[in-house]
């Protein structure tokens, strides 16, 4: 009987765990839980005899993979998977998957909570501005970006997008204006929402030169990864552009400095909040369980992210 481990130092909601259990045990497999663990040794011990692991932000590195002698698949319940050592997983013949799309609406709604908060000057009693008629740039146009565009239409915004990997026709069919480059997006839009992963290509790619292209009243919202920001460039933007605002659900390394100097133009949530809704929690957990069952039973690798 295949054994599936749910290893979450930040546990799923009870209803999500029930859904995962129903899927796994309904397929004739065994479910084991490791929740709120505090030591890596607990995870190393738990993975010794399992065939599959479901995680959230938990770290799966070479040491964990070495300990998991029977492991066949790891599924990250969520979109991002930079907490998994993909090269080591491939070397151990372990398939790694994510659950794209399951958290997308939750993240997109957070974007607009942040946009309204920023546009209204963090509700500090001063006169802010409206989102209606503003030019919104979406970088990039994946599951979250498409949900951001959907919601932006209700605010009557002008919507632009750039994604090097999404066909222009796909963007146009959603009533969104495609642009030819990241630079064009920043030059065109007063507001830019970031949805790019942290890769060798994108790390520190949102730099001073790029942000300084933005029109007056610039605002950048980051619900992606902190690594995509060039923090020296971000500091320079705050120093030189008094019209610039930055809002993020991932604290940059310079959070304390920005909070102290620019409380009226900078905000970051205490922890990453994009997927922190009951619905996203349930959707991602159950999707992860279904993908594991499908892979073990049929070999389906549709959502595989390692080579």
Secondary structure, DSSP 8 states (H G I E B T S, - for coil): --EEEEEESS---HHHHHHHHHHHHHTT-EEEEEES---HHHHHHHTTT-SEEEESS--B-HHHHHH-TT--EEEESSS--TTB-HHHHHHTT-EEEE-TTSSHHHHHHHHHHHHHHHHTGGGSSS----STT-EEEEE--SHHHHHHHHHHHHTT-EEEEE-TTS-HHHHHHTT-EE-SSHHHHHHH-SEEEE-----TTTTT-B-HHHHHTS-SS-EEEE-S-GGGB-HHHHHHHHHH-TT-EEEESS--TTHHHHHHH-TTTEEE-SS--TT-SHHHHHHHHHHHHHHHHHHHHH---TTB---
